[in-house]
Amino acid sequence: MKKILLALTAVAAMTGSASAADLAARPYVKAPVPAPVANWTGFYIFGGGGGLSNSDQSVQTTVGAVPLTIGQRQGGSGWFGTVGLGYDWQFNSTWVAGVFADGQFGSIRGTVQDPFFGITGSQKLEDSWAAGVRLGYLVAPNVLSYVNGGYSGAHFGQTNFMTLAGVPAGAHLNSYNRNGWFVGGGVENSLNIFGISSPGWFMKTEYRSAFYNAKTQDELIDGVNLPTGNSIRANSWNQTISTSLVYRFNWTGPVVAKY
């Protein structure tokens, strides 16, 4: 009987040792790392610059508005600076909506011609302003692709005409303001690249197309401001491409859990 008890004790000890060995050999599995999450909600300011412009124009009589030329698309070029501010809401992990306002100032010039009188001039878009909304999609935690649209206004400077010989023609168009609307889009991305840490700083590149109400202006004789008999009708369509530096006040960047 004593021998049987000793044998059972030995078997039980061997079984327990084998079970403990199996438990000790179980491999360690690290918990999966969650995807980076960034918060785009908050205020921001920006500043930058760009260029380009164009306008559809035609010449007509001041009395009766009889067309004297067919419509002509006049291109423009130059530079402008822009400053603005806005507020964004990130309403889920990949979508961002916001409101913004900005102003542009500089020197974008386009050609104004009256081939009937043989005179030409330069019209300057001196400044413009806009207020609108935008909707964006996060293609990466630090990269926002967006479209925007809203109201826009612009101020065009005085045009002084020259003859084909390059001397003053003695006629001009007065400066004026126009209202309209715009659509556009762009990409905004964090500047935390190439191992450089710049929390809160972003860069955005944006295309914008602004359409302004048509304007008919009398060509005026210098000094006395009497009409020459011809008028210029302009339907301004201003395209701009700008690059801006953006600062986000609340930016903390993507957060990744550590273990």
C-alpha positions as protocol buffer text, in pm:
chain_id: "A"
residue {
  index: 1
  type: MET
  ca { x: 0 y: 0 z: 0 }
}
residue {
  index: 2
  type: LYS
  ca { x: 285 y: 231 z: 86 }
}
residue {
  index: 3
  type: LYS
  ca { x: 446 y: 163 z: -251 }
}
residue {
  index: 4
  type: ILE
  ca { x: 123 y: 250 z: -436 }
}
residue {
  index: 5
  type: LEU
  ca { x: 92 y: 587 z: -255 }
}
residue {
  index: 6
  type: LEU
  ca { x: 454 y: 674 z: -340 }
}
residue {
  index: 7
  type: ALA
  ca { x: 392 y: 593 z: -707 }
}
residue {
  index: 8
  type: LEU
  ca { x: 79 y: 811 z: -725 }
}
residue {
  index: 9
  type: THR
  ca { x: 263 y: 1100 z: -557 }
}
residue {
  index: 10
  type: ALA
  ca { x: 544 y: 1078 z: -811 }
}
residue {
  index: 11
  type: VAL
  ca { x: 298 y: 1082 z: -1107 }
}
residue {
  index: 12
  type: ALA
  ca { x: 113 y: 1383 z: -964 }
}
residue {
  index: 13
  type: ALA
  ca { x: 439 y: 1573 z: -918 }
}
residue {
  index: 14
  type: MET
  ca { x: 546 y: 1503 z: -1275 }
}
residue {
  index: 15
  type: THR
  ca { x: 207 y: 1614 z: -1413 }
}
residue {
  index: 16
  type: GLY
  ca { x: 216 y: 1943 z: -1219 }
}
residue {
  index: 17
  type: SER
  ca { x: 569 y: 2016 z: -1338 }
}
residue {
  index: 18
  type: ALA
  ca { x: 465 y: 1959 z: -1700 }
}
residue {
  index: 19
  type: SER
  ca { x: 163 y: 2195 z: -1665 }
}
residue {
  index: 20
  type: ALA
  ca { x: 376 y: 2469 z: -1509 }
}
residue {
  index: 21
  type: ALA
  ca { x: 630 y: 2432 z: -1790 }
}
residue {
  index: 22
  type: ASP
  ca { x: 353 y: 2471 z: -2051 }
}
residue {
  index: 23
  type: LEU
  ca { x: 225 y: 2791 z: -1884 }
}
residue {
  index: 24
  type: ALA
  ca { x: 575 y: 2940 z: -1860 }
}
residue {
  index: 25
  type: ALA
  ca { x: 637 y: 2880 z: -2232 }
}
residue {
  index: 26
  type: ARG
  ca { x: 332 y: 3089 z: -2346 }
}
residue {
  index: 27
  type: PRO
  ca { x: 472 y: 3375 z: -2568 }
}
residue {
  index: 28
  type: TYR
  ca { x: 416 y: 3746 z: -2489 }
}
residue {
  index: 29
  type: VAL
  ca { x: 198 y: 3931 z: -2744 }
}
residue {
  index: 30
  type: LYS
  ca { x: 229 y: 4313 z: -2755 }
}
residue {
  index: 31
  type: ALA
  ca { x: -99 y: 4507 z: -2779 }
}
residue {
  index: 32
  type: PRO
  ca { x: -161 y: 4663 z: -3126 }
}
residue {
  index: 33
  type: VAL
  ca { x: -65 y: 5030 z: -3161 }
}
residue {
  index: 34
  type: PRO
  ca { x: -365 y: 5252 z: -3247 }
}
residue {
  index: 35
  type: ALA
  ca { x: -353 y: 5470 z: -3557 }
}
residue {
  index: 36
  type: PRO
  ca { x: -233 y: 5831 z: -3505 }
}
residue {
  index: 37
  type: VAL
  ca { x: -513 y: 6080 z: -3432 }
}
residue {
  index: 38
  type: ALA
  ca { x: -480 y: 6459 z: -3478 }
}
residue {
  index: 39
  type: ASN
  ca { x: -722 y: 6731 z: -3370 }
}
residue {
  index: 40
  type: TRP
  ca { x: -780 y: 7005 z: -3632 }
}
residue {
  index: 41
  type: THR
  ca { x: -1044 y: 7193 z: -3430 }
}
residue {
  index: 42
  type: GLY
  ca { x: -947 y: 7551 z: -3343 }
}
residue {
  index: 43
  type: PHE
  ca { x: -843 y: 7897 z: -3464 }
}
residue {
  index: 44
  type: TYR
  ca { x: -566 y: 7969 z: -3713 }
}
residue {
  index: 45
  type: ILE
  ca { x: -404 y: 8262 z: -3893 }
}
residue {
  index: 46
  type: PHE
  ca { x: -213 y: 8267 z: -4222 }
}
residue {
  index: 47
  type: GLY
  ca { x: -16 y: 8485 z: -4462 }
}
residue {
  index: 48
  type: GLY
  ca { x: 140 y: 8434 z: -4803 }
}
residue {
  index: 49
  type: GLY
  ca { x: 130 y: 8544 z: -5167 }
}
residue {
  index: 50
  type: GLY
  ca { x: 71 y: 8450 z: -5532 }
}
residue {
  index: 51
  type: GLY
  ca { x: -46 y: 8586 z: -5870 }
}
residue {
  index: 52
  type: LEU
  ca { x: -250 y: 8555 z: -6199 }
}
residue {
  index: 53
  type: SER
  ca { x: -569 y: 8721 z: -6330 }
}
residue {
  index: 54
  type: ASN
  ca { x: -783 y: 8759 z: -6645 }
}
residue {
  index: 55
  type: SER
  ca { x: -1093 y: 8944 z: -6767 }
}
residue {
  index: 56
  type: ASP
  ca { x: -1346 y: 8933 z: -7053 }
}
residue {
  index: 57
  type: GLN
  ca { x: -1388 y: 9278 z: -7214 }
}
residue {
  index: 58
  type: SER
  ca { x: -1557 y: 9449 z: -7510 }
}
residue {
  index: 59
  type: VAL
  ca { x: -1596 y: 9804 z: -7641 }
}
residue {
  index: 60
  type: GLN
  ca { x: -1935 y: 9966 z: -7708 }
}
residue {
  index: 61
  type: THR
  ca { x: -2079 y: 10311 z: -7769 }
}
residue {
  index: 62
  type: THR
  ca { x: -2166 y: 10511 z: -7460 }
}
residue {
  index: 63
  type: VAL
  ca { x: -2505 y: 10606 z: -7608 }
}
residue {
  index: 64
  type: GLY
  ca { x: -2711 y: 10304 z: -7713 }
}
residue {
  index: 65
  type: ALA
  ca { x: -2450 y: 10044 z: -7605 }
}
residue {
  index: 66
  type: VAL
  ca { x: -2379 y: 9949 z: -7968 }
}
residue {
  index: 67
  type: PRO
  ca { x: -2100 y: 9687 z: -7977 }
}
residue {
  index: 68
  type: LEU
  ca { x: -1782 y: 9810 z: -8147 }
}
residue {
  index: 69
  type: THR
  ca { x: -1569 y: 9499 z: -8087 }
}
residue {
  index: 70
  type: ILE
  ca { x: -1623 y: 9134 z: -8009 }
}
residue {
  index: 71
  type: GLY
  ca { x: -1550 y: 9004 z: -7658 }
}
residue {
  index: 72
  type: GLN
  ca { x: -1179 y: 8982 z: -7578 }
}
residue {
  index: 73
  type: ARG
  ca { x: -1019 y: 8780 z: -7298 }
}
residue {
  index: 74
  type: GLN
  ca { x: -739 y: 8989 z: -7151 }
}
residue {
  index: 75
  type: GLY
  ca { x: -485 y: 8813 z: -6933 }
}
residue {
  index: 76
  type: GLY
  ca { x: -315 y: 8964 z: -6631 }
}
residue {
  index: 77
  type: SER
  ca { x: -16 y: 8886 z: -6415 }
}
residue {
  index: 78
  type: GLY
  ca { x: 170 y: 9019 z: -6115 }
}
residue {
  index: 79
  type: TRP
  ca { x: 191 y: 8948 z: -5746 }
}
residue {
  index: 80
  type: PHE
  ca { x: -22 y: 8983 z: -5435 }
}
residue {
  index: 81
  type: GLY
  ca { x: 8 y: 8925 z: -5063 }
}
residue {
  index: 82
  type: THR
  ca { x: -265 y: 8767 z: -4854 }
}
residue {
  index: 83
  type: VAL
  ca { x: -347 y: 8754 z: -4481 }
}
residue {
  index: 84
  type: GLY
  ca { x: -641 y: 8589 z: -4308 }
}
residue {
  index: 85
  type: LEU
  ca { x: -784 y: 8393 z: -4020 }
}
residue {
  index: 86
  type: GLY
  ca { x: -1030 y: 8111 z: -3968 }
}
residue {
  index: 87
  type: TYR
  ca { x: -1177 y: 7843 z: -3746 }
}
residue {
  index: 88
  type: ASP
  ca { x: -1207 y: 7469 z: -3820 }
}
residue {
  index: 89
  type: TRP
  ca { x: -1418 y: 7189 z: -3671 }
}
residue {
  index: 90
  type: GLN
  ca { x: -1308 y: 6828 z: -3704 }
}
residue {
  index: 91
  type: PHE
  ca { x: -1637 y: 6643 z: -3683 }
}
residue {
  index: 92
  type: ASN
  ca { x: -1502 y: 6288 z: -3716 }
}
residue {
  index: 93
  type: SER
  ca { x: -1170 y: 6117 z: -3773 }
}
residue {
  index: 94
  type: THR
  ca { x: -1138 y: 6222 z: -4139 }
}
residue {
  index: 95
  type: TRP
  ca { x: -1358 y: 6530 z: -4210 }
}
residue {
  index: 96
  type: VAL
  ca { x: -1298 y: 6898 z: -4129 }
}
residue {
  index: 97
  type: ALA
  ca { x: -1530 y: 7197 z: -4189 }
}
residue {
  index: 98
  type: GLY
  ca { x: -1453 y: 7562 z: -4127 }
}
residue {
  index: 99
  type: VAL
  ca { x: -1514 y: 7933 z: -4184 }
}
residue {
  index: 100
  type: PHE
  ca { x: -1254 y: 8192 z: -4282 }
}
residue {
  index: 101
  type: ALA
  ca { x: -1194 y: 8547 z: -4406 }
}
residue {
  index: 102
  type: ASP
  ca { x: -896 y: 8695 z: -4586 }
}
residue {
  index: 103
  type: GLY
  ca { x: -769 y: 8998 z: -4774 }
}
residue {
  index: 104
  type: GLN
  ca { x: -537 y: 9030 z: -5074 }
}
residue {
  index: 105
  type: PHE
  ca { x: -330 y: 9331 z: -5175 }
}
residue {
  index: 106
  type: GLY
  ca { x: -69 y: 9393 z: -5439 }
}
residue {
  index: 107
  type: SER
  ca { x: -29 y: 9455 z: -5811 }
}
residue {
  index: 108
  type: ILE
  ca { x: -198 y: 9227 z: -6062 }
}
residue {
  index: 109
  type: ARG
  ca { x: -231 y: 9407 z: -6395 }
}
residue {
  index: 110
  type: GLY
  ca { x: -436 y: 9326 z: -6704 }
}
residue {
  index: 111
  type: THR
  ca { x: -468 y: 9497 z: -7043 }
}
residue {
  index: 112
  type: VAL
  ca { x: -764 y: 9717 z: -7146 }
}
residue {
  index: 113
  type: GLN
  ca { x: -788 y: 9802 z: -7516 }
}
residue {
  index: 114
  type: ASP
  ca { x: -1006 y: 10018 z: -7741 }
}
residue {
  index: 115
  type: PRO
  ca { x: -903 y: 9926 z: -8098 }
}
residue {
  index: 116
  type: PHE
  ca { x: -1166 y: 10165 z: -8238 }
}
residue {
  index: 117
  type: PHE
  ca { x: -967 y: 10463 z: -8102 }
}
residue {
  index: 118
  type: GLY
  ca { x: -635 y: 10279 z: -8115 }
}
residue {
  index: 119
  type: ILE
  ca { x: -562 y: 10317 z: -7743 }
}
residue {
  index: 120
  type: THR
  ca { x: -458 y: 10071 z: -7474 }
}
residue {
  index: 121
  type: GLY
  ca { x: -416 y: 10081 z: -7098 }
}
residue {
  index: 122
  type: SER
  ca { x: -335 y: 9874 z: -6792 }
}
residue {
  index: 123
  type: GLN
  ca { x: -594 y: 9795 z: -6526 }
}
residue {
  index: 124
  type: LYS
  ca { x: -469 y: 9706 z: -6178 }
}
residue {
  index: 125
  type: LEU
  ca { x: -643 y: 9479 z: -5929 }
}
residue {
  index: 126
  type: GLU
  ca { x: -526 y: 9661 z: -5618 }
}
residue {
  index: 127
  type: ASP
  ca { x: -695 y: 9463 z: -5341 }
}
residue {
  index: 128
  type: SER
  ca { x: -970 y: 9209 z: -5279 }
}
residue {
  index: 129
  type: TRP
  ca { x: -1135 y: 9041 z: -4982 }
}
residue {
  index: 130
  type: ALA
  ca { x: -1328 y: 8721 z: -4923 }
}
residue {
  index: 131
  type: ALA
  ca { x: -1532 y: 8539 z: -4659 }
}
residue {
  index: 132
  type: GLY
  ca { x: -1639 y: 8179 z: -4699 }
}
residue {
  index: 133
  type: VAL
  ca { x: -1656 y: 7820 z: -4585 }
}
residue {
  index: 134
  type: ARG
  ca { x: -1445 y: 7516 z: -4658 }
}
residue {
  index: 135
  type: LEU
  ca { x: -1482 y: 7140 z: -4633 }
}
residue {
  index: 136
  type: GLY
  ca { x: -1181 y: 6912 z: -4617 }
}
residue {
  index: 137
  type: TYR
  ca { x: -1083 y: 6547 z: -4603 }
}
residue {
  index: 138
  type: LEU
  ca { x: -781 y: 6423 z: -4406 }
}
residue {
  index: 139
  type: VAL
  ca { x: -575 y: 6213 z: -4646 }
}
residue {
  index: 140
  type: ALA
  ca { x: -332 y: 6172 z: -4354 }
}
residue {
  index: 141
  type: PRO
  ca { x: -344 y: 6293 z: -3991 }
}
residue {
  index: 142
  type: ASN
  ca { x: -127 y: 6594 z: -4087 }
}
residue {
  index: 143
  type: VAL
  ca { x: -257 y: 6657 z: -4441 }
}
residue {
  index: 144
  type: LEU
  ca { x: -592 y: 6821 z: -4531 }
}
residue {
  index: 145
  type: SER
  ca { x: -729 y: 6835 z: -4886 }
}
residue {
  index: 146
  type: TYR
  ca { x: -1017 y: 7085 z: -4913 }
}
residue {
  index: 147
  type: VAL
  ca { x: -1258 y: 7284 z: -5131 }
}
residue {
  index: 148
  type: ASN
  ca { x: -1396 y: 7628 z: -5044 }
}
residue {
  index: 149
  type: GLY
  ca { x: -1633 y: 7899 z: -5165 }
}
residue {
  index: 150
  type: GLY
  ca { x: -1811 y: 8219 z: -5064 }
}
residue {
  index: 151
  type: TYR
  ca { x: -1834 y: 8597 z: -5113 }
}
residue {
  index: 152
  type: SER
  ca { x: -1562 y: 8813 z: -5266 }
}
residue {
  index: 153
  type: GLY
  ca { x: -1514 y: 9183 z: -5336 }
}
residue {
  index: 154
  type: ALA
  ca { x: -1242 y: 9367 z: -5530 }
}
residue {
  index: 155
  type: HIS
  ca { x: -1110 y: 9716 z: -5602 }
}
residue {
  index: 156
  type: PHE
  ca { x: -976 y: 9797 z: -5950 }
}
residue {
  index: 157
  type: GLY
  ca { x: -754 y: 10102 z: -5995 }
}
residue {
  index: 158
  type: GLN
  ca { x: -772 y: 10376 z: -6257 }
}
residue {
  index: 159
  type: THR
  ca { x: -671 y: 10293 z: -6615 }
}
residue {
  index: 160
  type: ASN
  ca { x: -470 y: 10554 z: -6806 }
}
residue {
  index: 161
  type: PHE
  ca { x: -476 y: 10502 z: -7183 }
}
residue {
  index: 162
  type: MET
  ca { x: -177 y: 10523 z: -7415 }
}
residue {
  index: 163
  type: THR
  ca { x: -164 y: 10549 z: -7794 }
}
residue {
  index: 164
  type: LEU
  ca { x: 1 y: 10283 z: -8007 }
}
residue {
  index: 165
  type: ALA
  ca { x: 303 y: 10515 z: -8020 }
}
residue {
  index: 166
  type: GLY
  ca { x: 336 y: 10486 z: -7641 }
}
residue {
  index: 167
  type: VAL
  ca { x: 236 y: 10841 z: -7548 }
}
residue {
  index: 168
  type: PRO
  ca { x: -57 y: 10941 z: -7321 }
}
residue {
  index: 169
  type: ALA
  ca { x: -388 y: 10935 z: -7507 }
}
residue {
  index: 170
  type: GLY
  ca { x: -554 y: 11190 z: -7280 }
}
residue {
  index: 171
  type: ALA
  ca { x: -827 y: 10947 z: -7168 }
}
residue {
  index: 172
  type: HIS
  ca { x: -885 y: 10719 z: -6873 }
}
residue {
  index: 173
  type: LEU
  ca { x: -1125 y: 10487 z: -6687 }
}
residue {
  index: 174
  type: ASN
  ca { x: -1206 y: 10564 z: -6324 }
}
residue {
  index: 175
  type: SER
  ca { x: -1133 y: 10317 z: -6045 }
}
residue {
  index: 176
  type: TYR
  ca { x: -1425 y: 10106 z: -5917 }
}
residue {
  index: 177
  type: ASN
  ca { x: -1533 y: 9830 z: -5677 }
}
residue {
  index: 178
  type: ARG
  ca { x: -1706 y: 9505 z: -5772 }
}
residue {
  index: 179
  type: ASN
  ca { x: -1878 y: 9227 z: -5573 }
}
residue {
  index: 180
  type: GLY
  ca { x: -1901 y: 8859 z: -5659 }
}
residue {
  index: 181
  type: TRP
  ca { x: -1831 y: 8505 z: -5544 }
}
residue {
  index: 182
  type: PHE
  ca { x: -1549 y: 8253 z: -5553 }
}
residue {
  index: 183
  type: VAL
  ca { x: -1475 y: 7881 z: -5554 }
}
residue {
  index: 184
  type: GLY
  ca { x: -1144 y: 7709 z: -5497 }
}
residue {
  index: 185
  type: GLY
  ca { x: -952 y: 7436 z: -5324 }
}
residue {
  index: 186
  type: GLY
  ca { x: -612 y: 7335 z: -5197 }
}
residue {
  index: 187
  type: VAL
  ca { x: -394 y: 7125 z: -4969 }
}
residue {
  index: 188
  type: GLU
  ca { x: -273 y: 7211 z: -4618 }
}
residue {
  index: 189
  type: ASN
  ca { x: -1 y: 7009 z: -4447 }
}
residue {
  index: 190
  type: SER
  ca { x: 206 y: 7016 z: -4131 }
}
residue {
  index: 191
  type: LEU
  ca { x: 566 y: 7137 z: -4152 }
}
residue {
  index: 192
  type: ASN
  ca { x: 685 y: 6852 z: -3927 }
}
residue {
  index: 193
  type: ILE
  ca { x: 890 y: 6701 z: -4208 }
}
residue {
  index: 194
  type: PHE
  ca { x: 1249 y: 6582 z: -4257 }
}
residue {
  index: 195
  type: GLY
  ca { x: 1288 y: 6534 z: -3884 }
}
residue {
  index: 196
  type: ILE
  ca { x: 1220 y: 6902 z: -3808 }
}
residue {
  index: 197
  type: SER
  ca { x: 973 y: 6966 z: -3526 }
}
residue {
  index: 198
  type: SER
  ca { x: 752 y: 7272 z: -3583 }
}
residue {
  index: 199
  type: PRO
  ca { x: 434 y: 7221 z: -3376 }
}
residue {
  index: 200
  type: GLY
  ca { x: 144 y: 7435 z: -3494 }
}
residue {
  index: 201
  type: TRP
  ca { x: 304 y: 7545 z: -3822 }
}
residue {
  index: 202
  type: PHE
  ca { x: 151 y: 7444 z: -4154 }
}
residue {
  index: 203
  type: MET
  ca { x: 177 y: 7535 z: -4521 }
}
residue {
  index: 204
  type: LYS
  ca { x: -115 y: 7555 z: -4766 }
}
residue {
  index: 205
  type: THR
  ca { x: -129 y: 7597 z: -5142 }
}
residue {
  index: 206
  type: GLU
  ca { x: -462 y: 7712 z: -5286 }
}
residue {
  index: 207
  type: TYR
  ca { x: -622 y: 7782 z: -5622 }
}
residue {
  index: 208
  type: ARG
  ca { x: -913 y: 8031 z: -5625 }
}
residue {
  index: 209
  type: SER
  ca { x: -1142 y: 8150 z: -5904 }
}
residue {
  index: 210
  type: ALA
  ca { x: -1339 y: 8471 z: -5832 }
}
residue {
  index: 211
  type: PHE
  ca { x: -1623 y: 8596 z: -6054 }
}
residue {
  index: 212
  type: TYR
  ca { x: -1727 y: 8963 z: -6030 }
}
residue {
  index: 213
  type: ASN
  ca { x: -2035 y: 9144 z: -6159 }
}
residue {
  index: 214
  type: ALA
  ca { x: -1996 y: 9300 z: -6505 }
}
residue {
  index: 215
  type: LYS
  ca { x: -1908 y: 9669 z: -6511 }
}
residue {
  index: 216
  type: THR
  ca { x: -1958 y: 9922 z: -6794 }
}
residue {
  index: 217
  type: GLN
  ca { x: -1737 y: 10232 z: -6771 }
}
residue {
  index: 218
  type: ASP
  ca { x: -1727 y: 10543 z: -6988 }
}
residue {
  index: 219
  type: GLU
  ca { x: -1392 y: 10638 z: -7134 }
}
residue {
  index: 220
  type: LEU
  ca { x: -1332 y: 10990 z: -6997 }
}
residue {
  index: 221
  type: ILE
  ca { x: -1119 y: 11276 z: -7127 }
}
residue {
  index: 222
  type: ASP
  ca { x: -845 y: 11370 z: -6883 }
}
residue {
  index: 223
  type: GLY
  ca { x: -895 y: 11692 z: -6688 }
}
residue {
  index: 224
  type: VAL
  ca { x: -1257 y: 11759 z: -6782 }
}
residue {
  index: 225
  type: ASN
  ca { x: -1391 y: 11403 z: -6729 }
}
residue {
  index: 226
  type: LEU
  ca { x: -1619 y: 11425 z: -7032 }
}
residue {
  index: 227
  type: PRO
  ca { x: -1707 y: 11101 z: -7214 }
}
residue {
  index: 228
  type: THR
  ca { x: -1522 y: 11018 z: -7535 }
}
residue {
  index: 229
  type: GLY
  ca { x: -1829 y: 10840 z: -7676 }
}
residue {
  index: 230
  type: ASN
  ca { x: -1698 y: 10488 z: -7615 }
}
residue {
  index: 231
  type: SER
  ca { x: -1737 y: 10265 z: -7308 }
}
residue {
  index: 232
  type: ILE
  ca { x: -1557 y: 9953 z: -7187 }
}
residue {
  index: 233
  type: ARG
  ca { x: -1764 y: 9663 z: -7055 }
}
residue {
  index: 234
  type: ALA
  ca { x: -1564 y: 9424 z: -6835 }
}
residue {
  index: 235
  type: ASN
  ca { x: -1667 y: 9091 z: -6690 }
}
residue {
  index: 236
  type: SER
  ca { x: -1384 y: 9017 z: -6447 }
}
residue {
  index: 237
  type: TRP
  ca { x: -1280 y: 8662 z: -6369 }
}
residue {
  index: 238
  type: ASN
  ca { x: -978 y: 8657 z: -6140 }
}
residue {
  index: 239
  type: GLN
  ca { x: -779 y: 8339 z: -6090 }
}
residue {
  index: 240
  type: THR
  ca { x: -517 y: 8324 z: -5819 }
}
residue {
  index: 241
  type: ILE
  ca { x: -268 y: 8067 z: -5696 }
}
residue {
  index: 242
  type: SER
  ca { x: -121 y: 8131 z: -5353 }
}
residue {
  index: 243
  type: THR
  ca { x: 104 y: 7966 z: -5098 }
}
residue {
  index: 244
  type: SER
  ca { x: 66 y: 8062 z: -4732 }
}
residue {
  index: 245
  type: LEU
  ca { x: 223 y: 7986 z: -4397 }
}
residue {
  index: 246
  type: VAL
  ca { x: -40 y: 7884 z: -4138 }
}
residue {
  index: 247
  type: TYR
  ca { x: -23 y: 7880 z: -3759 }
}
residue {
  index: 248
  type: ARG
  ca { x: -277 y: 7674 z: -3560 }
}
residue {
  index: 249
  type: PHE
  ca { x: -311 y: 7787 z: -3200 }
}
residue {
  index: 250
  type: ASN
  ca { x: -443 y: 7459 z: -3055 }
}
residue {
  index: 251
  type: TRP
  ca { x: -232 y: 7213 z: -3251 }
}
residue {
  index: 252
  type: THR
  ca { x: -84 y: 6925 z: -3052 }
}
residue {
  index: 253
  type: GLY
  ca { x: -21 y: 6684 z: -3339 }
}
residue {
  index: 254
  type: PRO
  ca { x: -105 y: 6318 z: -3377 }
}
residue {
  index: 255
  type: VAL
  ca { x: -115 y: 6130 z: -3047 }
}
residue {
  index: 256
  type: VAL
  ca { x: 7 y: 5769 z: -3038 }
}
residue {
  index: 257
  type: ALA
  ca { x: -42 y: 5556 z: -2728 }
}
residue {
  index: 258
  type: LYS
  ca { x: 281 y: 5418 z: -2574 }
}
residue {
  index: 259
  type: TYR
  ca { x: 322 y: 5086 z: -2400 }
}
